[in-house]
């Protein structure tokens, strides 16, 4: 099992993801986007950073890299794909998931720990938790506000495709607990398949015991369990 971590010019969380996966004994390798997706990749990470310097808008140019066609084909075949932060922006821009991530309500870059409420426990990315669990992970973004039109959001709600929401320590959804103004406190969603997910917070930065919270480990374990659910 080898998870491909796609590196673009401007990616800066690819090594974080590689080390976090290695800590969980999940084989992973960093792949330069121009080299294409390895045929034997058993998972894909679209990591955080500032691909193409966020030129035009965050994730827009990386989403048009030829490797994303490979990623979409792999996702359609059931290969687990996880987009984190800039990777979440790339995922939305490339059509892997619905919606878009845009400028924070504060119009400022924000780097802090937040609480997330687990909305489902029947996906690979949340199988390690129970529905309603609250986990603590960091954010680091300037364009993390999730937006989608109201009708589509209602469909996402009905289809149960909301993965995580920003909440307080008790699991309550409040404006104060929503760090960037995301619609309905949405922090992460799944695609048409539950094996495809994007989220703005960084689970890989809440995986290694030396850096504090290990609450993000369960998300990355999704690569282990994707074929079992």
C-alpha positions in Angstrom: 0.0 0.0 0.0 1.5 3.3 -1.1 -0.3 6.6 -0.7 0.8 9.3 -3.3 1.2 12.8 -1.8 1.0 15.2 -4.8 3.5 18.0 -4.6 2.9 21.2 -6.6 5.1 24.2 -6.7 4.2 26.0 -3.5 3.1 22.9 -1.6 4.5 23.0 2.0 2.6 20.4 3.9 3.7 17.4 1.8 6.4 16.4 4.2 4.1 16.9 7.2 1.7 14.4 5.6 4.5 12.0 4.7 5.8 11.9 8.3 2.3 11.6 9.8 1.4 8.7 7.6 4.8 7.0 8.3 4.1 7.4 12.1 0.8 5.5 11.5 2.8 2.8 9.5 1.1 3.8 6.2 3.5 3.7 3.3 3.5 7.0 1.4 5.7 8.8 -1.2 5.8 12.4 -2.4 5.0 12.6 -6.2 5.9 15.6 -8.3 2.7 16.7 -10.2 4.4 16.7 -13.6 5.3 13.0 -13.2 1.7 11.9 -13.0 0.0 9.6 -10.5 1.7 6.2 -10.1 -0.5 3.4 -11.4 -0.1 1.4 -8.2 -1.1 4.3 -5.9 -3.5 3.0 -3.3 -4.4 6.4 -2.0 -3.9 10.1 -2.7 -3.2 13.1 -0.5 -3.6 16.6 -1.9 -1.6 18.5 0.7 -1.7 22.0 2.1 0.4 25.0 1.1 0.1 27.6 -1.6 0.2 25.8 -4.9 1.2 28.3 -7.7 1.3 31.0 -5.1 -2.6 31.0 -4.9 -2.5 32.8 -8.2 -6.0 33.7 -9.5 -7.5 32.0 -6.4 -6.4 29.3 -4.1 -6.2 25.9 -5.8 -7.4 27.1 -9.1 -4.3 26.5 -11.1 -3.3 23.2 -9.4 -6.8 21.9 -10.2 -5.9 22.2 -13.9 -2.7 20.3 -13.7 -2.9 17.1 -15.8 -2.4 14.9 -12.7 -5.8 15.9 -11.4 -7.3 14.0 -14.3 -5.4 10.9 -13.0 -6.7 11.7 -9.5 -10.3 12.0 -10.7 -10.1 8.7 -12.5 -8.5 7.0 -9.4 -11.3 8.5 -7.2 -13.9 7.2 -9.6 -12.3 3.7 -9.2 -12.7 3.9 -5.4 -9.1 4.9 -4.6 -9.3 7.0 -1.3 -8.4 10.7 -1.9 -8.0 13.3 0.9 -7.5 17.0 0.2 -6.3 19.1 3.2 -6.3 22.9 3.3 -4.9 24.0 -0.1 -5.6 20.4 -1.2 -9.2 20.9 -0.2 -9.3 24.0 -2.4 -7.8 22.0 -5.2 -10.4 19.3 -4.6 -13.3 21.7 -4.9 -11.8 23.5 -7.9 -11.3 20.2 -9.7 -14.8 19.0 -9.1 -13.9 16.2 -6.7 -16.3 17.7 -4.2 -19.0 20.4 -4.1 -18.5 24.0 -3.1 -15.5 26.3 -2.8 -13.2 27.7 -0.2 -12.8 31.5 -0.3 -11.4 34.4 1.8 -11.9 34.2 5.5 -14.6 36.4 6.9 -11.9 38.2 8.9 -10.0 38.8 5.6 -6.9 37.6 7.6 -4.7 34.6 7.6 -5.6 32.5 10.7 -3.5 29.9 12.5 -5.0 28.4 15.6 -6.5 25.2 17.1 -10.2 24.6 16.5 -12.8 22.1 17.5 -14.6 19.9 15.0 -17.7 17.9 15.5 -17.8 14.6 13.7 -21.0 14.5 11.6 -20.7 10.9 10.4 -18.9 7.9 11.6 -19.5 5.6 8.6 -16.8 7.0 6.3 -13.2 5.9 6.1 -12.1 9.3 7.4 -14.3 9.1 10.5 -14.5 5.4 11.2 -12.2 5.9 14.2 -14.7 8.3 15.9 -18.3 8.2 16.9 -20.9 10.6 15.4 -21.0 13.7 17.6 -17.4 13.3 18.9 -15.4 16.5 19.2 -11.8 16.6 18.1 -9.2 19.3 18.2 -7.0 20.1 15.2 -5.2 23.2 13.9 -6.1 25.4 11.0 -3.7 27.7 9.0 -5.4 29.4 6.1 -6.4 32.7 4.6 -9.1 31.3 2.3 -10.8 28.7 4.4 -14.4 29.9 4.3 -16.6 27.1 2.8 -19.2 28.5 0.4 -21.9 26.7 -1.7 -25.2 27.9 -2.9 -28.2 27.3 -0.6 -29.9 24.7 -2.8 -26.8 22.7 -3.2 -26.0 22.9 0.5 -29.5 21.5 1.2 -28.7 18.6 -1.1 -25.4 18.0 0.7 -27.3 18.0 4.0 -30.0 15.6 2.7 -27.3 13.3 1.2 -25.4 13.3 4.5 -22.2 14.5 2.8 -21.1 16.9 5.6 -18.1 15.3 7.3 -17.0 17.9 10.0 -18.4 21.1 11.4 -16.6 23.8 13.4 -18.0 23.7 17.0 -17.1 24.7 20.6 -15.5 22.3 23.1 -19.0 20.9 23.9 -19.9 20.2 20.3 -22.2 23.2 20.0 -22.3 25.0 16.6 -21.9 28.7 17.3 -20.7 31.7 15.3 -17.9 32.2 17.8 -16.6 28.6 17.1 -16.6 29.2 13.4 -13.1 30.6 12.7 -13.6 31.7 9.1 -17.3 32.2 8.5 -17.9 28.9 6.7 -21.5 28.4 5.7 -23.3 26.3 8.3 -20.0 25.8 10.1 -18.9 23.3 7.5 -15.2 22.3 7.8 -15.1 19.2 5.6 -17.3 17.3 3.0 -17.2 14.1 1.1 -17.6 13.7 -2.7 -20.0 11.5 -4.5 -18.1 8.6 -3.0 -17.3 8.5 0.7 -13.7 7.6 -0.2 -13.2 11.2 -1.4 -13.0 13.9 1.2 -11.7 17.5 1.6 -11.3 19.4 4.8 -9.7 22.7 5.7 -8.2 21.8 9.1 -4.9 19.9 9.2 -5.2 16.3 10.7 -1.6 15.6 9.8 -0.6 18.4 12.3 -2.5 16.6 15.0 -1.0 13.1 14.6 2.5 13.1 16.1 2.5 12.9 19.9 5.4 15.4 20.2 3.4 18.2 18.7 0.4 18.0 21.1 -3.0 16.7 19.9 -3.2 13.3 18.2 -6.9 13.8 17.4 -6.2 13.9 13.7 -4.9 10.3 13.5 -8.3 8.9 12.9 -8.7 10.9 9.7 -5.4 9.6 8.2 -6.3 6.0 9.3 -9.0 6.4 6.5 -6.4 5.1 4.1 -6.2 1.8 6.1 -9.9 1.3 6.3 -11.2 2.6 3.0 -11.5 -0.8 1.5 -13.3 -2.2 4.5 -16.4 0.1 4.6 
